[in-house]
Amino acid sequence: MLQLERHNRIVGLLEQNGAMRVNQIALELAVSRETIRRDLTMLDKKGVLLRSHGGALLADNFKTISSSYKAPILPDRLQADSFRTRTTINVDEKSKIARKALSLIKPGDTILLDCSSSSWFLARQLSDMELTVVTQSTSIINTLVSRNSIRLIGLGGDYSASQEAFFGEMAGKQLDEMNIDTLFFSCQGMDLDRGIFAESRAHEALLQHMFLAAKKVVLLVDGSKHSKIGSERICGFGALDVLVTEKFNDPLLEKEMIWHNVKVLTI
C-alpha cells in the first residue's frame, strides 16, 4: 500500500471512530506498528491529526470539541447502577482480578484508573510504593490518600454523584497533556462480535482520551460481563493490550485475543 493511500485510510478510520490506538490502525491496514507511528507523526506535523502517546485523533474533531465548553451528558442517577451498588456485586471475583492485575504495576509507574468498581478494588490492594495514580474517581482518591508514597492526580470536570467521579471536556483536556504508563478500566459488557461497551456516553467519551494517553491498556472484567453488550460501544478488542478476567471456555474469544495480540490473565 502506498504512503498516500495509507494516509487517506488513516484519516477515514479516524473520521469513523473519533480516536484510535496505533495497534488498531495497524491491524486495519495490515501494516506494522512502526509504519503507522511514522505515518501519524507525518500527519501530525501537517496538522491533520493530533498525535498522542498511544494513537491519534483528527485535529478538526479535536478543535470542534475543544473550541467552546459544552456541558457533558452525565451518567444517569440510577441507584441500581450507582458506584456504591457496583462495589457490592461480585466482590470476590473483582478482588481476585485486582490481585492478578497487581503484577502489571511496578514502582515508578504512572497509572490511570477509571471510575469503575474494578479499578477501585485494584486501588484498595495497591501497596504504599512510589507510584503516580491518575483518576477521575473521588472514591479511589479517598482510598489512596493515606498512602504517603503514592502521588495522586485527580481529573476535574463535571461531577456525577451516582458514580462519585468527574466527567466531561475538562477531564479530557487534562488527559491530553499526560503521559500514562498503564490504563486500568472496566466495562459494562464485552461481546465477541461487537466489542467492549460502557454504561454511559460520558464514560465512553472520557475513555477515548484515556486510551490515547496510555502506553498500555488493561481491561479488568469479571465473568458476568462476558457475552454482554451495553449502552455505548467503546472499542474493539484491538484497543487492548491485556485482559484480566475469570477463566472462560470460549475458543472463539480465545482466538480473538490471539488475533489482536491481547495478553490474557485469568484468575
Buried (B, 14 or more C-beta within 10 A) or exposed (E): EEEEEBBEBBBEBBEEBBBBBBBBBBBBBEBEBEBBBEBBEBBBEEEBBBBBBBBBBBBBBBEEBBEEEEEBEBBBEEEEBBBEEBBEEBEEBBBBBBBBBEEBBEEEBBBBBBBBBBBBBBBBEBEEEEBBBBBBBBBBBEBBEEBEEBEBEBBEBBBBEBBBBBBBBBBBBBBBEBEBBBBBBBBBBBBEEEBBBBBBBBBBBBBBBBBBBBEBBBBBBBBEBBBEBBBBBBBBBBBBBBBBBBEBEEEEBEEBBEEBBBBBBEB
